[in-house]
Each structure stands twice: as C-alpha cells, then as structure tokens.
Amino acid sequence: MQNILNNRSKISFFHFIFIAFFLFSIKWIYSIYSFEENILFKIILDSDQDSIVYFPFIKDLSILDFSGISNNDKQANILFPIGSVSIHTLFYKFFGVWSLILLEFFCILFFLIIFFKIINLFLNSFLISIFFALILFSLSSLLFIFNLDDIKYLSSLNSLYSLRFPRPMISHLLYFYFVYLIFKFSGRKNYFSNLNAIKLSIILSFSFMSFHNIFFYELLLLILLFVYSYKAIFYNKYDFIKFLLLVAIIFFFLSFIFFYLYYGAEPDYLKRFGLIDSNLEIKIILLKHFFNKTINGIFILLVLFFIATYVVIYKRRNNYKINKFIFFFGITNLFSLFLMTLILPKIQHLYHYVNIYIINFFLIIFLFFLQILKNNLIRLNNNIIYFFILLIIVNYNIFYIFNEKQYLNEEYMDNRQDLSLIIKKLEKDKVLDEINKDLLIFDGHFFTYLKFLNKKDFVLSPGIYSSNNNFEQEDALIRSLKFIGFDKKMFANFIKNEISNNKYQNKNMQTYFLHRYQANTLTTFQNTENFTTKELNYIKNSSPLFVHQSIIPKDELIRIINRFENSNEKLPISPDLILINRNEKFRDINFQNKEYCRIYNSNLRQVFIKRSNSKDCN
C-alpha cells in the first residue's frame, strides 16, 4: 500500500515537472537555436521585460557591495529589493550564470505548486487544481488573446505573475505562499509552532526588504488571522506569546541589513525613487481618489458579486472556517487602500498597492466561484482537462515568443544582432580584459553586461545604481554629454519634456534621475506649478498613481541648460571605452577625438576605444 502511495505521489509531482518544463524551456531552446551568443548576454536579452534593470544588483550583492556607483570618494549606500534579489544572488554565487536560467524553471514550478495547494484546499481534485493553477500562471497571455488586457481592473491582473525579475517573479511567490499559509492556519485551532513562526518571519522579512506593498498586505493578513483566531489565542496564551516573539526576533534580525542600507543611503537617492512624505494634504487627496473609485458602478457590481458568491458558499457549509476567514479578508481588503493612506508616513509607487488590492479581490472571487462550480468541475473528463492543459502551454509559448519577446520583429532582431556583434568584436580583440576604468556607456543592455564582468568605474551610471547626490549626477551627465559632442541645442532636446505613451515621460532623464521630476495630482518637483498650460492640464488630470509621469518645471529646465552652457572642463573625463546608442537623442553625434579610434560603427551604435588600449584602430 505504501509503494502505491509513493508511486502516486511521484506521478503527481511529474505533472508539475512536465508543465513547468514546457512553460520554461521553449523560449530558451528557441533562443539557443536561433542566436549565437554567449550565455550571459543571452540571459540579459531574453529575461522578461525590464529584468535587466535589477540584474546588476545580483552581482553587487554577490560581492556585498552596497555603495553603488559614485563620482566621489564618499561612502553612501543604495537601496534595492535585497530580499527578492538575494535568492538569485545565492544561486549565482554557487552555480554561476546558468543558475539565472534554471531559477525560472523553479519559480514556475513553485508557483504551480503554491496555487495547486491553495485551490486544492477547496476542490480536493488533483487535476482540476493543477489546471486552474496553470490558468493563473498564464493569465496575462490569456487576457491578451481575448483582448481583455486593457479593460479596467483586468489590466492589473497582468501583474499577478510573470518571470519579470524580481517583481513579480520572486516577490509575488513570497506573497502567494504567505497567503496559502494564512489560509491554511485559519482552518486550524493551533498554528503556534516554531516552524510556522520561522516560515512567516522569513517571508515577512524578505518581503519587507523587497517591496513594501507586499509586506503591507502580508502584515494585514497576519493581524486579521490573529483577530479571527482570538479564541485559540486566549486558550493558548503562552504558545501565542512565544510564537509572536519568535516571529518578531527573526524578522528584525533578518531585516537589519535593510535598516543599515536605508539610514546610510544618500538622501537624494531616496527622493529619486519617488519616496514622498504623506502629509495631511496628500492623505486627503488619496482618500478622495480612492473613494471616487469605490463608488464606481462597475466596482460596486463586483463587490455585490463577491458577497453573493460567499452567500452561496456559506449555505453549503464546506470549508466553513477557511471560507469565513477569506470573506473577512475580502472585506478588509476593500478598505485596505484607505488604511494604507492613513497609517503610512511615507508613500512610494502607489500603483503597486492598487495592483495587489485588485489581485486579492480577483483571487477571492476566483476561489469562491470555483467552489460554486465544484460539482461540475470534478465531473469533467480527464482527457478534456489534459487537452486544455496542453492548449494553454502552447498558447503561452506562442504568446511569449511572438508577442512578449517579438522574435520576428525586424527592429528587435536588428538591435539584438547589433549588440551581439559588439560583444563578439570586444571578446575577439580582448578589449574588455584590458579595460577596467572610466567606462562611458549609453546603453542599458551593455551596461548590465559590463557589471557582470566586474566592471565598476563608470563615468555616468543610471540613477538606480548611482549613490551620487543630484548635483553630482547632473555634473556627470553634463560632462559626459559635452565630452561626446553635445551642444546647447542638443542638450536642451535631451532634457525637454515630451509625451510618450499618453503621458509626459522623458525616458533619458528618467534613466538618470528616476522619479525626481514626478508630476501628478499628488506631487510635482518642489510642489511647483511653474509649467506650461498644456503640462499643467496633464498634471491636474492625471491620477496620483501616475508615478512614471515626469515633467521638469520651466525654471528648472532653464537652470539645467544654463549649467550645461556654463560648465567648464576643470575635471575632464577620459574614458577608456565609449559606447553610444544612436537613438533619436544621439543621432547627430559626430564624436571626434584624436586620442580615440572607432572600433565599431553601425546605424544603431558606435564604439570607441583609447588608441593606447587598441591594437587595431581604423
């Protein structure tokens, strides 16, 4: 009998392995077969969305370097989601760059297992639970296929899960596993074991050191669990106090590194990340905004549907304790954004809170609705379920290859080939082996590549990696652009406010200053209104959640341009390597310097190297 159970367990686990493998492997097989590139470069190009922005932190953490890139000798920390990054760092440290690919497989596998466990709490059906876990993993591709990805509320579900590193790839795995544990504990009389305390405290700490919106909702769930299980706490006071103390001790012990980095960070760096003091005026604006959203007709219908599904389930009395807790969580979630607004002293990236809010609401309704359909679902023929599992896997891979990565897009392919040719040229000539200082790189992919090669001395670095204060960051930008040949007119064009994707967003300035010039109904640079009429209209009509809108005030534009014009060359730069991405802002560049020779030239990029470091100058 034991052997039969073991065989069944192995067969069951094989389902997860099979599905995860085919969700994970196709894009990498396609990439390895189609593109001749070294593995590090392939990972940088083929990782999801803008994962490369956070990849340099893997390298930094692996050598315990928290100082970022600076143009001075001062010691200041930078902040990054260390809790989510640390898992990749650990694997990278011991298993090398291939582990970054392998971790995609494990993340898919864990996602499927976590949601299988959550769904199976209610359906108690192996194959059906796997099927709906797979649907949740593939949700973004399904929304795209059925043209639902731009519909209000549903668009937020695109962030439920993807392999974008580290959010939601790691951070949402932590959150969903935490949700599973809390749901499971809510159905028990006593959950105050040391093992449970260790699990919860580790997840809380890693989430706190990653993304505070995740931590906020985890803390909310934990407090709600304590309230819900007050009788168990009353009868097990000693166990509960020991449990709570253990959670607190482990949490603060593990989170110490975050407090060290935060209080040692450059103040301008924190401001560049869009960290805003939540004063009374801001709280009022947010409360009004969230209230207006909750009295929306569609939202009210969704709330009524949520209540109606619970009423149906309540009458059936199945999984009564867990369902009752989930209902209370649903009610609490409805007011969570108001609670967040009232209690948080500082706010940042509010749309992340809203996304989790909507994801919570969706998952609760989803679980209730599955229970209503349970009797019909478990009668489905297994062959039909297997067919749809295969169909979703195929759909996901087709969506990823042709839509997400755009492997057949000519512009994408040209850009990829251009970068690959540069890497091959530099490797062939062993240029990167001899160059260790003063790199001037105007390309995000190549910057990340160099970081993994242990290159540290950059003349100019993106704001997310720079521990410079704003004055120093401006100085580095101005000196770099002047060095490659920018004049006043070109510089003014580089920093001007411009509209992209229906909002003001100068991506070049955001690269180096992040959210310093964030502009919406909640905040502007130094709370000024010194904008053009058109810009003011955009600001007044934009949501306070519109954190990626960036508008530089008129007087600030004049100040920066004057600084560029009046800057001198007392501190000239002399980079060993220069890479210029010839996008719209750099198209008219004609860099000429007798000390340099051009070793690569295309309509997309140019690469220059000091003659003293080159054996082959054209």
Buried (B, 14 or more C-beta within 10 A) or exposed (E): EEEEEEEEEEEEEEBBEEBBBBBBBBBBEBBBEEBEBEEBBBBBBBBBEEBBBBBBBBBBBBEEEBBBBBBEEEEBBBBBBBBBBBBBBBBBBEEEBEBBBEBBBBBBBBBBBBBBBBBBBBBEBBBBBBBBBBBBBBBBBBBBBEEBBEEEBBBBBBBBBBBBBBBBBBBBBBBBBBBBBBBBBBBEEBBBEEEBBEBBBBBBBBBBBBBBBBBBBBBBBBEBBEEBBEEBBEEBEEBBEBBBEBBEEBBEEBBEBBEEBEEBBBEBBBBBBBBBEBEEEBBEBBBEBBEEBBEEEEBEEBBEEBEEBBEEBBEEEEBEEBBBBBBBBBBBBBEBBBEBBEEBEEBBBBBBBBBBBBBBBBBBBBBBBBBBEBEEBEEBEEEEBEEBBEEBBEBBBEBBBEBBBEBEEEEEBEBBBBBBBBBBBBEEBEBBEBBBEBBBBBBBBBBBBBBBEEBBBBBBBBBBBBBBBBEBBBBBBBBBBBBBBBEEEBBBBBBBBBEEEEBBBBEBBBBBBBBBBBBBBBBBBEEEEBBEEEBBEBBEEBBBBBBBBBBBBBEBBEEBBEBBEEBEEEEEBEBBBBBBBBEEBBEEBEBEBEEBBBBBEEEBBBBBBBEEBBEEEE
